[in-house]
Amino acid sequence: MEAAHLSVFGFRRRSRWTTRLRTAPRREAFGPDPPFEKGIATLMDALILFSHGSLLCGSGEALDSHAARLLSRGEWAMVEVGYMNYSEPTFAQAVSRCDAAGATRIIVTPFFLAPGFFVTNSLPTHVAQARADFPNIEFLAADAVGYDDMLA
């Protein structure tokens, strides 16, 4: 089955920055892109930007800025940041916020350049726990943000 494509950071759908959902089948009835209307996402979609976290003060400001920008675009009902370690909100807290707001589907985007240990091992563990804790919510894990020449 072909995976659905999801452009999280505002670049064209086929660019290197396009995030590919690993578990979502393409919904033929809606065409190649997720069915978004300005300010309204499907099925009360929420986006969680998943990151490691840090002990350094202010280290999450860039990720908070990305989350605010993504929310302001109006394609997501809510955008949360969830950290694995050291920082808050934790991933579990971010999922709880989405649940409290009525999210029925959460797309988890790992905010990492490469699919290393945290993306391939830690993220699936966190998502599995969230699925167990919130069986009423569908969870989709996207690939790591990845590389682009614009980073150099």
C-alpha positions in Angstrom: 0.0 0.0 0.0 1.3 3.4 -0.8 2.0 5.7 2.1 0.4 9.1 2.4 2.5 12.1 2.1 2.4 14.9 4.7 4.2 18.3 4.2 4.8 19.5 7.7 7.2 22.4 7.3 5.5 24.2 4.4 7.6 23.0 1.5 6.2 21.4 -1.6 4.9 17.9 -1.1 7.7 16.2 -3.2 10.6 18.1 -1.7 13.2 16.6 0.5 11.5 18.2 3.5 8.3 16.2 2.9 7.5 13.9 5.7 6.2 10.5 4.8 3.9 8.7 7.1 5.0 5.1 7.7 1.7 3.7 8.7 -1.1 5.6 6.9 -2.6 4.2 3.8 -3.3 6.7 1.0 -6.9 7.8 1.1 -7.9 7.6 -2.6 -11.3 9.3 -2.0 -9.5 12.5 -1.0 -6.7 12.5 -3.6 -3.0 12.5 -3.0 -2.8 15.1 -0.2 -4.5 15.1 3.2 -7.9 16.9 3.0 -7.3 20.2 4.7 -9.4 23.3 4.7 -8.1 26.5 6.1 -8.4 26.2 9.9 -9.9 22.8 9.9 -8.0 19.5 9.8 -9.5 16.1 9.2 -10.7 13.9 12.1 -9.4 16.4 14.6 -5.8 15.9 13.6 -3.1 17.0 16.0 0.6 17.2 15.3 3.3 16.5 17.9 6.8 17.5 17.2 8.9 14.9 19.0 12.3 15.8 20.2 14.9 14.6 22.7 14.9 17.6 25.1 17.9 19.3 26.8 19.1 20.5 30.2 20.1 23.9 28.6 17.8 26.8 29.4 15.9 28.0 26.4 16.9 25.1 24.2 13.3 24.4 23.1 12.6 27.9 21.8 13.3 27.0 18.2 11.0 24.0 18.4 8.3 26.1 20.1 8.6 28.6 17.2 8.2 25.9 14.6 5.1 24.6 16.4 3.6 28.1 16.6 4.3 28.7 12.9 2.7 25.4 11.9 -0.4 26.1 14.0 -0.7 29.6 12.5 -0.9 28.1 9.0 -4.3 26.6 10.0 -3.7 23.1 8.7 -3.7 21.4 12.1 -6.3 21.6 14.8 -3.4 21.7 17.3 0.3 21.5 17.3 2.2 20.3 20.4 5.8 19.8 21.3 6.7 16.6 23.2 10.1 15.8 24.6 11.6 12.4 25.6 13.9 13.7 28.3 14.8 16.7 30.4 12.3 19.2 29.0 8.6 19.7 29.3 6.1 19.1 28.1 7.0 15.4 27.9 5.7 13.3 25.0 3.1 11.8 27.4 1.9 15.3 28.5 1.6 16.4 24.8 -0.5 13.4 24.0 -2.7 14.1 27.1 -3.2 17.7 25.9 -4.2 16.5 22.5 -6.7 14.0 24.0 -8.2 16.7 26.3 -8.7 18.9 23.2 -10.6 16.1 21.4 -7.9 14.9 19.0 -8.9 11.7 17.2 -5.6 11.3 15.3 -2.1 12.4 16.2 0.8 12.6 13.8 4.1 12.3 15.5 6.9 14.0 13.6 10.4 13.3 15.0 12.3 16.6 15.0 15.7 14.9 14.1 17.8 15.2 11.0 18.5 11.4 10.8 16.6 8.3 11.7 19.0 7.3 14.5 18.4 5.5 17.8 15.8 8.0 19.1 13.7 7.8 16.0 14.0 4.0 15.4 13.9 2.8 19.0 12.7 5.5 21.4 9.9 6.9 19.3 8.2 3.6 18.7 8.3 2.8 22.4 6.7 6.1 23.3 4.1 5.8 20.6 3.3 2.2 21.7 2.8 3.4 25.3 0.5 6.3 24.0 -1.5 3.8 22.0 -2.0 1.7 25.1 -2.9 4.7 27.2 -5.2 6.3 24.6 -6.9 3.6 22.5 -9.4 6.0 21.2 -6.7 8.0 19.3 -5.0 6.9 16.0 -1.3 7.5 16.1 0.8 7.9 13.0 4.6 8.2 13.1 6.4 10.2 10.4 10.0 9.9 9.3 12.7 12.2 10.7 12.8 15.7 9.3 15.8 14.8 7.2 18.4 16.6 5.1 18.1 19.5 2.7 20.7 21.5 0.8 19.3 24.6 2.3 20.7 23.5 5.7 24.3 23.9 4.5 
